Amino acid sequence: MYKGRIVKALSGFYYVETAEKELYQTRARGNFRASGITPLVGDWVEFQAENKKEGYILAMGKRDNAFVRPPIANVDQVWLFFSAAEPDLSTTLMDRFLVAIEKEDVTPLIFITKMDLLTAEKQLEIKQTTAVYEKMGYQVIILNDYEPAALTEKAKKTSRTLDVCDCWSIRCRKINLFKLATSQLET
């Protein structure tokens, strides 16, 4: 019997990574379905496997938290990316995400992107808005397209946790910035 964490779920298959960084393709036993339990990415599981392509999940560990969208469990931190321009910053949407995250007792980290597209007046307005969130205890990081250092540093510090990245209201250039930051991590 092996232990590991589900790192991918696709078409009824669950890909489980062990502490030794070995990846196994598994399926959930029928008793999970009968009891209404669906394994999620992030779940700690015990499984048996004849080889790396055929295995069955036998038991699941305790879940600390779970999200519906995306379907994921045992999250340590959520990265929220919001655009300051094109589209404009939506504090209503940010509040909705923060409520859902706080409900699951997870630490949110807020990134504000595209500040370089704003006028000085609009930048000041966004900074005043983010100051309100900082007073409430949230960490807010303002990113400039040409200065990815803040994202890179944060990615290095949190690389050993299970983070969820929600790239709401951002374009491909910011997703590429995230890929740049995470690709520079040492494993």
N, C-alpha and C positions, 0 to 999 in steps of 0.2 A: 504494500500500500504506500502511496506517495501523498505528499502535501504540496499545495501550491496556490497560486492566485490566478483567477481567470483574467486574462489580458485581452481577449477578443471573443466575441460571440457572433456567429454567422450561420444562418440556416440550420439551426438546431445543434450545431457543433460549438463546443466551448474549448478554447485554446488555453491551456493551463501552463503557467511557467513555474517551475520549481525554484528552490533557493539556489540550486546549482546552475540556474539560467537555461535549463533544458525545457523545451516546449513540447507539450503533448496535446493531441487532438482527442477530445472526449465528448461523450454525450451524457445527458442527465438520465438517471433511472426513471422509470415510470412512476415510482412512488412520490417523486417531487411534483409531478403533474397532478396526481391524485390528491395531494395535500394542498394544491394551489400555490406552490413555491416555484418561482422561476429563478434559476441562477442568473446573476448579473455580472458584468465586467466589474472587477474589484473584489468579488467574493473570495474568501479563503475557503478552499475545499480539500477534502480527502478523496483520492481516486485510486482506482486500480487500472493498470495498463499492461497489456501483453507486449506492446511496442509503442512507438511514438504516434502511430496513426489510429490505434484502436484502444480506447479507454472509457471507463464509466465513472461518473461522479457518484460517490457513495454517501458522503456527508458534507454539509456546509457549516462553516463557522458562524459565529455571531456577527450580525451586521450592526455596525455603528450608526449608519445612515444609508439612505437610498434616495435616488432621484429618478423621476419618470422620464424626463427629457433632458439629456440623454439617459437611457436606462443604465445606471451605474451605481455601485455601492461602495461603502467604506472610503469615502472621499475625505482627504485632509484639507484641501484648499480649492477654491474656485477662482479662476482668473476671469474677470469680466472686462471685455474690451468695448468701449463706447466711443463713437465718433463725435468730435466737437463740431465738425462741419461735414456737409454732404453725406448723410443727413445730419441735421442739427442734433445736439445732445438732448436726449429724452430722459429727464429725471423721473418721470412717471414709470417708464419701463425699467429704469435702474432700481427704483424702489420696489417694483414687483419682484425682480430678481433677488434683491437683498432680503426681502421677506421670506421667499422660498428657501434661500440659503441659510438664513438664521434659524428657520424652523427645523432644519436638519442639523443644527449645531456645527456648522462648517465655517471656516474662516474665509471671507471673501477678500479679494484683492482687486481693486478697480484701476483699470488703465484708461486714460483718456488719450485718444489719438487725433491726428490731423490738426493739431494746434497751429502748425505752420501755415495753414490756409486761412487763418482768421486775422482780422484787423486787431490792432492793439486794444481797442475798446472791447471787442468781443472776447479777446483773450482774458482781459481783466474780469469780465462778467463770468466766464467759465471758472476762473480761479476762485472767485468769490463763492460760486456754487459748490465747488469741490471742497472749499474750506468748511462748509457746513457739514459735509460728510466726514471730514477729518475730525471735527469736533465731536461727532458721534462715535468716534473710535475706529472708523474705517481707514485703511491705508489706500491712498490715492496716488497713482504715479502718472504724471503727464509725459507723454511720449512725443518726440519730434521725429519726423520721418528720417531726418539726417543724423540723429543721435540715438542709435539703438542701444547704447550702453546701459541705460536703466533696465531695459528688458533683459539684456544678457546677464547682468548682475543678479537680478531677481531669479532668473531661471537657474543659475548656478547654485543659489542658496536653497532652492526648493526642489532640486532634482531628485532627492531621495524620498519624496512623498508622492501620494497619488493626487495629482492636480487635474482639474477639469478646466478646459479653456473654452469659453463661450465667446465667439467672435461676432457678436451682434453689431450690425451697422458698420462694418468695416469692409474695405475692398481688398483685392488680392495683394496689394503692396504691403498691407499690414500683416496678412497671413504669412507672406514671405519673410517679413521681419521676425515673426515668431519662429519660423523654421530656421532662420539665421541664428537666432539666439539659442535655440535648443540644440542645433547641430554642433555648436561649439562646446557643449558639455563634455566633460570627461566621464567615461563609463568605467 
